Amino acid sequence: MDRDAWQIQRDYRGIIHIDHLATLGMSRAALRWKVDSGRWRQVLPRVYATFTGRLTEHQRLLAACLYAGPAAKIGGLTALQLHGVRHLPPAGNQVHLLIPHQQRVRSVGFVHVHRTTRPDRRALHNGVLPVCSIARATIDAAIACRGLPTVRAMVASVVQEGFATVAQLRSELDQSRRNGSGFARTALDEVAAGVRSAAEAALRTTLKRSRLLPPVHWNPILLASDGTRLPTPDAWIDEVGLAVEVDSREYHLSPADWERTMDRHNRLARHGAQVLHFPPSQVRRTPAQVLHIIEQTYLERHRAGVRAAVEIKGS
């Protein structure tokens, strides 16, 4: 076996394109014989597996890229999975590819093709796999998603886990098509305002409906009167020293996590703050009830003239 044939076998893990036949020293007749005899099988048009077992995920990606050609890039949800983003909607069995608009390749089998007139110039290679940049993949996936909660979770995960900054995502979004980008823009605005999770974003949407509450600070840095750093609540109403946290015991994996949450609560309470806790399920399912509780607590503390011995750093 010559070097080129060896490299194809090594890099493509038993997946070959029909254009590889000459390098492998094989005729099309020999290919047909191997397929007809059941030794090999076709997995996509012009793409074959040199074995009969199930393809691994890596082999599926290789097959998709070989099918779509060298200008194709793995994009959208598939690229985000490869980058290691955790909070993603189910991608199903599909491999999402970004291809130049003029390229005559169609979606087939497990390959879902997205055409673009704006190639991703920041794409990188994961071995032989060409993968879109995290910012491009996030925005493309967000535009393709149909629900705001799903987009919120994805964008918050990308930013909070350090994969991309809000500025990088905003730049990518500004260059993308505007049609269908509303959820992505809303989610980016929320993250830019300090929201760190999908549950917090849902709470922010709920509190923005209030005609009663003063401005709400999201994830502020709080200091005690002696300058000691205090726990950062999800939401903070400074006028009356009211903290709102979106969490519950069901979202903590161990008693130690729960104890840390209670310690956060107690440290804020010792400095005159009141802390309200809501589980994410309540924020999603009964937002009106959540808003009513927060507004009533705010009114009670406002009427009583209560303030906390706490200040926001930099305010």
MARROKOL-306488 format. One record per residue: residue in one letter; x, y, z of N, C-alpha, C, CB in turn. Coordinates in steps of 0.1 Angstrom, whole numbers, plus 2048, in hexadecimal, padded with zeros to 3 digits. Glycine has a CB too. Layout:
N
aXYZXYZXYZXYZ/...
END
This chain:
315
m8087F480080080080080980D8007F680080C/d8068167F680F8227F680A82B80180E8297E8/r81283680281084080E80284680D81A84A80E/d7FE84A8017F08517FF7E58478037EE8567F1/a7E683B7FF7DC8318027DB82E8117DE8247FA/w7E782D8177E882B8267E283782D7F782982A/q7E48438287DF84F82F7D084F82E7E585C82A/i7CA84B8237BC84B8227B684182C7B8847813/q7BC83582C7B782B8367B88308447BF81E834/r7C38378477C583B8557BC8478597D3840857/d7BB8518507B385D8537A485B8527B786884A/y7A085284A79185184778B84584D78E851839/r79283D85578D83385E784829856785839869/g78882584A78081B84377482183B77A81184C/i77482E83A76A83583277183B82676384183A/i76C83881A77383D80E76984380477A831807/h76E84D7FC7668537F276A84C7E57698627F1/i76184B7DB7648447CF77084A7C87588457C5/d7738577CB77F85D7C578C8587CA77F86C7C6/h78B8507D679784A7DC79B83D7D57948477EA/l7938387CC79582B7C77A382A7BF78A8277BD/a7A68347B77B28337B07BE8337B97B38407A6/t7BE83B7C47C983B7CD7CA82E7D47C78477D8/l7BF8287D77BF81B7DE7C280F7D47B28187E4/g7C48137C77C78087BD7BB7FF7BB7D38007C2/m7AF8057BB7A37FC7B979B8027AE79B7FC7C6/s7957F97A678C7FD79B77E7FE7A078D7F3790/r77580479876780579C7617F779C76080F792/a7657EF7937607E17927637DA79F7667DA786/a76F7DC7A57737D67B176A7DB7BD7817D87B4/l7677E87BC75F7EE7C67517E87C675E7FE7C4/r74B7E77BA73E7E17B873E7D37BE7397E17A9/w7487CB7BB7497BD7C07497BD7D07557B67BB/k7517C67D67517C67E47447CA7EA75C7D07E9/v73C7D37E472F7D77E97257CC7E772A7E47E2/d7257C67DB71C7BC7D771E7AF7E071C7B87C8/s72A7AD7E372D7A17EB72B7A37FA73B79C7E9/g7277AF7FE7257B280C7317B681571D7A7812/r73C7B780E7487BA8167497C98197557B680E/w7457D18107447DF8127367E481174D7E7808/r7337F08147257F581272680481071C7F281E/q71C80980871A81780571381E81171381A7F8/v71982981671383082170C83D81D71D83282C/l71284381270D85080C71084F7FD71385D813/p70A8577F570E8577E771D8597E57068627E0/r72384F7DE7318507DB73A84E7E773585D7D4/v73584A7F273C8487FF73983A804739853809/y74483380774382580B74A82281874881C800/a74581881F74C81282B752805827742811837/t75F80382B7667F78287647EC8327757FA826/f7587ED8387547E38427457E384275A7E7851/t73F7DA84A7307D884A72A7DC85772C7CA847/g7327DF86172C7E386E7277F186E7367E1879/r7227F587A71C80387C72880D87C714804889/l72581987672F82387673082A88472B82E86B/t73C82D88873D83589473984389174C83489A/e73884B89B73485989973F8608917328618A6/h74C85D89475686388C75685F87D764860892/q75385387B75284E86D74685486675183F86D/r73B85786D73085E86773486C86272485E870/l73C87386B74088086774A88085B747886873/l75387685B75C874850754872843766869852/a74A86984474286683873B87283373885B83B/a73587A83C72E88683873789083172788D844/c74389283674C89B83075189682375889E83A/l75488A82275888481574D88680A75C875816/y74088480E73588580573489380072888180C/a73589D80A7328AB80673E8B27FF72E8B3812/g74A8AD8017558B37FA75E8BC8027508BB7EE/p7698BF7FE7738C680676F8D480A7808C77FE/a7658DB8047618E88087578E881375B8EF7FC/a7528DC8177488DB82174E8DC82F7408CD820/k7478E183974B8E28467418DC84F74F8F184A/i7458D585A73B8D18647368DD86B7418C686D/g7298DF86C7248EB8727188E887C71F8F4867/g7128F38807068F38897088EA8956FB8EE881/l6FD8E38986FE8DB8A47098D08A46F08D48A6/t70C8CA8997168C08987248C689C7178BA88A/a7268D28977338D989A7338DC8A97358E6892/l7288E18AF7288E48BD72B8D78C671B8EA8C1/q7268CC8C17288C08C97378BD8C87218B48C2/l73E8BF8BD74C8BC8BB7548C68C47508BD8AD/h74F8D28C57578DC8CD7558D98DC7518EA8CA/g74B8D18E07498CD8EE73F8D58F57568CE8F5/v7368DC8EE72B8E48F57228DA8FB7248EE8EB/r71D8DC9077158D290E7068D490C7188D391D/h7018E090E6F28E290E6ED8E49006EF8ED918/l6EA8D98F96E68DA8EB6D98D38E96F18D58E2/p6D18D78E06C58CF8DC6C98C38D56BB8D88D3/p6C08B98D56C48AC8CF6C78AE8C06B98A18D0/a6D28A98BB6D58AB8AD6D089F8A46E48AC8AB/g6CA8958AB6C58898A46D188289D6BB88E89A/n6CE87C8926D887488B6DF87C8806D1868885/q6DC88987F6E18918746EF8968766D889C871/v6F789786B70489E86B7018AB86370F896865/h7038B786A7008C486370D8C885C6FB8CE86E/l70C8CC8507178D18487148DE84271B8C783D/l71E8E784271D8F483B7258F382E722900845/i71E8F78237248F681672290280E71F8E980E/p72B9068057299117FC71C9107F57359137F2/h71691C7F370891C7ED7089167DF70392A7ED/q7129187D87129137CA7169047C871D91B7C2/q7198FE7D371D8F07D27118E77D17258EC7DF/r7118DE7C87058D67C57068C97CD7058D27B6/v7038CA7DA7028BF7E36F58C07EA70F8BF7ED/r6EE8B57EC6E18B67F26E28AE7FF6D68B07E9/s6D88B18086D78A98146D289B8116CC8AF81E/v6D98918176D58838146D987B8206DD87E807/g6D18708236D486882E6D686F83B6E186082B/f6E186D8426E387484F6EA88284D6EB86C858/v6EC8868416F389383E6E889E83B6FC892832/h6E98A98436E08B48416E98C083D6D88B884E/v6E68C58316EE8CF82A6E88DD82D6F08CC81B/h6F18E78306ED8F58326F58FD8286EE8FA841/r6EF90381E6F790B8156F991981A6EF90C807/t70491F81670892D81A70F93481071092C828/t70D94180F71594A80672195080E70D955800/r72294C81B72C95282473494782B72695C82E/p73E94282574693782B74C93B838751932821/d74E93184175493484E76393484C74F929858/r76993F84D77794184B77F93D85777B94F846/r77893B86277F93886F77D92987277994087A/a77892186877791386B78590D86D77190C85E/l7859028757918FB8787908EC8757958FD887/h79B8E587779B8D787479D8CF8807A68D3869/n7958C58837968BC88E79B8AF8877888BA896/g7A88AD8867AD8A287E7AA8A58707A7894882/v7A389C86979F89E85B7918A485A7A0891853/l78B8A786577D8AC86577E8BB8657758A7871/p7788C285B7778D085B76B8D58637768D684C/v76D8DD86D7628E18777618F08777658DB885/c7548F5876752903877756908885743906875/s75A91588575D91C89275191B89B76192B88F/i75491D8A874A91C8B273F9278B175091D8C0/a7449338AD73A93E8AB73193C8A074294B8AA/r73793789472E93588972592988B73793287C/a72A91F89172191389471691789D72990889A/t71991F8A770E9238B170392B8AA71492B8BD/i7079358A36FD93D89C6F593689270494A896/d6FC92D88A6F49258806EA91C8876FE91D878/a6EF9168926E690D89A6DA9158A06EE9058A4/a6DD9208A56D39298AC6C892D8A26D99358B2/i6CC9318966C393588B6BA9298876CA93B87F/a6C091D8876B99118836AF90C88D6C290687F/c6B191089A6A990B8A569B9138A56B090C8B3/r69190C8AA6849138A967F9198B667A9098A4/g6859158C168091A8CE68A9228D667C90E8D7/l68592D8DC68E9368E369592F8EF6879428E8/p68E9278F76959209026A19178FE68B91790A/t69F9118F26AA9098ED6B69118E96A69018E1/v6B391D8E36BE9268DF6C592C8EB6B99308D5/r6BD9308F56C29359016CC92C9076B793890B/a6C891F9096D19169106DE9149086CA908911/m6DD9138FB6E99118F36F291D8F36E590E8E4/v6ED9298F16F69358F16FC9378FF6ED9428ED/a6F493690A6F993791770492D91A6EE936922/s70392191570D91791771A91A910708909912/v71991F9047259238FC72C92E9037209278ED/v72593890872C94390E73194091C72294F90F/q72993A92472D93793273892D93372193393A/e73892492974391A92A75091E92373E90D923/g75092B91E75C93191875F92D90A76792D921/f7559289037589248F57599318EC74D91B8F0/a75193B8EF7519478E674B9528EF7489458DA/t74F95E8EB74A96A8F373E96F8EC7559758F3/v7379788F472B97E8EE72E9868E27249878F9/a73A98D8E273E9968D774198D8CB74B99D8DA/q7479818CC7499788C173C9738BB75296D8C5/l7339708C372696B8BE71E9768B871E9658CA/r71F9828BE71898E8B871D9918AA71999A8C1/s72A9918A973199489C72C98A89174099489D/e72C97D89572797288C718974888729965892/l71097889270297A8906FF9868876FB97C89D/d70799088870599C88070899987170E9A8885/q71198F86F71498C86170B98185B722987860/s70297C8636F997185E6ED9778596F696786A/r6E596E8536D797284E6CF97685A6D1967845/r6C69808586BE9858636B197C8646BA993861/n6AD9768596A196D85A6A396286369D96884C/g69B96186E69C9568776A695888369F94A870/s6AC9648836B696688D6B196C89A6C196F888/g6A496E89C69E9758A76A296E8B568F9768A6/f6A09618B56A395A8C26B295C8C56A094B8C1/a6BB95B8BC6C995C8BE6CC96A8C46D195A8B1/r6C69748BE6C89828C36C39848D16C198C8B9/t6B797F8D46B29808E16BB9798EB6A49798E2/a6C096D8E86C89658F16D596C8F46CB9578EC/l6DB9728E96E897A8EB6E69868F46ED97E8DD/d6DA98D8F26D79998FA6D79949096CA99F8F6/e6D098990B6CF9849196DD98191F6C697891A/v6E597A9186F297691D6FB98391F6F996D913/a6F998D9167019999176FD9A19246FF9A290B/a6F099F9286EB9A69346EF99F9416DC9A7933/g6F69949406FB98D94C6F398094F6F9996957/v6EA97C9466E39709496EC9649456D696F940/r6EC95A94E6F694F94D6F09429496FD94E959/s6E29419496DC9349456CF93693F6DB92B952/a6C992B9396BC92C9336B192F93E6B991F92C/a6B392A94A6A992C9546A993B9586AC923960/e6B69419596B794F95D6B19579516C595395F/a6B39539456AD95B93A69E95B93A6B295592C/a69895093E68994F93F68595894B685941942/l68C95995668996196168A97095C69295F96D/r69597395569698195068B9859476A3982948/t68697C93F67A98093666E98293F67897492C/t66C97A94966197C95266298995A66197195D/l66D98D95F66F99996766D9A695E67C99996E/k6719A49516709B09486619B49466779AD93B/r6589AB94964A9AE9476449B69526429A1946/s64C9B795D6479BF9696479CE96764F9BB975/r63C9D496B63B9E396B63E9E897862D9E7966/l6419E09826439E498F6529E399463B9DA998/l6599DA98F6679D89946719E298F66C9CA991/p67A9E69976859EF99268F9E798968D9F699E/p6999ED9846A39E597C6A99D99846AE9EE978/v6AB9CE97D6B09C29836BE9C097E6A79B697F/h6C79BD9876D59BA9846D79AB9836DF9C098F/w6DE9A79786E09989766EE9949796DC995968/n6EF98B9836FC98598770699198A70297D97C/p70299A99370B9A59977159A09A17039B199D/i7209A89A272A9A59AC7269AE9B87399A99A8/l7239A79C371E9AE9CF7299AE9DA7119A69D5/l7299B99E17339BB9EC72C9BF9F973D9C69E8/a7319B9A0472C9BEA117319CBA147309B3A1C/s72D9D2A1F7319DFA237409E0A257299E4A2F/d7469D5A297549D5A2C75C9D0A207579CBA38/g7569CFA1475D9CCA0875E9BDA0576A9D1A08/t7589B5A0E7599A6A0C7509A2A0075499FA19/r75599A9F774E9959EC74398B9F175798E9E2/l73798D9EC72B9859F072797C9E471F98E9F4/p71F9729E671B9699DB7139729D171295E9E1/t71496D9C570E9749B970096E9B77179749AD/p6F59759B96E896F9B66E59709A76DD9769BE/d6DC9689A26D89689946D29769916CE95D991/a6C997B9996C39889976C39909A46B4987992/w6C599D9A36C69A59AF6BF9B29AD6D59A89B2/i6B69B59B66AE9C29B76B49CA9C269F9BF9B9/d6BD9D39BE6C59DA9C86BD9E39D16D09E29C1/e6B29E99CC6AB9F39D36A69ED9E169F9F79CB/v6A39E09E169E9DA9EE6A69CE9F268F9D69EC/g6B19CC9EC6BA9C19F06B39B39EE6BE9C29FE/l6AE9B19E26A69A49DF6AE99C9D56989A79DB/a6B29909D96B99879D06AF97C9CB6C59819D6/v6B09799BE6A896E9B86B29639B369E9739AD/e6B09579B76B894C9B26AF9429AB6C09459BE/v6B493D99F6AD9329986B492599B6AC935989/d6B091E9A46B69119A76AC9099B16C49129AE/s6AF8FC9B36A88F49BC6B08E89BF69A8F09B6/r6AC8E19C96B48D59CD6B58CB9C26AE8CF9DA/e6AA8CA9BA6AB8C09AF6B68C39A569D8BF9A8/y6BB8CF9A56C58D399B6D38D29A16C38E1996/h6D48CD9AE6E18CB9B46E48BD9B56E28D29C2/l6F08B99B26F48AB9B06F88A49BD6FF8AA9A6/s6FA8AC9C86FF8A69D46FA8AF9E070E8A49D4/p6FA8A99EC6F78B19F87018BD9F96F78A9A04/a70D8BB9F57178C69F67138D29EE7258C19F2/d70E8CF9E27098DA9D96FE8E29E07058D59CB/w6F58DA9E66E98E09EC6EE8E99F86DF8D69F1/e6F88E4A006FD8ECA0B7038F9A067078E3A13/r70A8F89FB7109049F670690F9F27199019E9/t6FB90A9EC6F09139E96EA91A9F66E590C9E2/m6E8912A006E3917A0D6ED921A136E090CA16/d6FA91EA11704927A17703935A0F712921A16/r702934A027009419FA6F49499FF6FE93D9EB/h6E9942A016DD948A066E094FA146D193EA08/n6E6948A1D6E894DA2A6F1959A2A6ED942A33/r6FC958A22705964A226FE970A1D711960A19/l6F696FA136EE97BA0F6E5980A196E7978A02/a6DE976A206D497AA2A6DA981A366CC96DA2F/r6E797DA396EE983A456F0992A426FB97CA48/h6F0996A366F39A4A326E59ABA2E6FD9A5A27/g6DA9A6A336CD9ACA316C69A9A246CF9BBA32/a6CB9A1A1C6C599DA0F6BA993A116CF999A04/q6B0993A096A6988A096A89809FC69898DA0A/v6A89739FD6AB96A9F169F9629EE6B79619F4/l69A9639E268F95B9DD6959509D46849639D6/h6919449D66959399CD68A9339C569B92E9D6/f68C9319B868292B9AF6899209A767C9359A6/p6829149A668890A99D68690E98F6818FC9A0/p68E90A98668D90D97867F90997269790696F/s67A8FD97766D8F99726629039756698EB978/q66290998165891398565992097C659917993/v66692497966893097166292D963677933970/r66492195E65F91E95065091C95066591194B/r64A91595A63C91195963291C95F63A905960/t63692396962D92D97063493A97262892797D/p63894096763F94D96863795896F64495295A/a62A95896D62296397362296198261396296E/q62295598762395399663095799B620944999/v63B95499464995899864996799965395398E/l64496E98E64597D98E63D98399A63F982981/h63197D99C6299829A76309819B561B97A9A8/i6379769B763E9749C464997E9C56449669C5/i6519819BA65C98A9BB6579989BD6649899AE/e64C99C9B56469A99B76419AC9C563B9AB9AD/q63A9A29CB6359A49D86409A59E262B9989DC/t64A99D9E165699E9EA65C9AC9E96609939E8/y65E9B09DC6649BE9DA65B9C89E16659C09CB/l64E9C89DF6459D29E56469D29F46369D09E1/e6469C69FA6479C5A096549CBA0E6469B6A0D/r65F9C8A0866B9CEA0C66C9DDA0A6779C7A06/h6669E19FE6669EF9FB65E9F7A056619F19ED/r6529F2A0964A9F9A126509FAA2063C9F2A13/a6589EFA2365E9EFA3066C9F7A306619E1A35/g66F9FCA2567CA03A246889FBA2667CA0FA2E/v6889EEA226939E5A2569D9E6A1A68E9D7A25/r6AA9E7A1E6B59E6A146BF9DDA1A6BB9F4A12/a6C89D7A126D29CFA166DF9D6A176D49C3A0D/a6E89D2A206F59D8A226FE9D2A186FA9D5A31/v6FB9D4A0B7029CEA007039D99F56FB9C29FB/e70E9D99EE70F9E19E27149DA9D67189ED9E5/i7109DF9CA7159D99BE7229DE9BA70A9DB9B3/k72C9D59B77399DA9B47399E29A77439CE9B2/g73E9EE9A773F9F699B7339FF99A7409EE990/s7299FE9A271DA079A171FA149A8711A009A6/
END
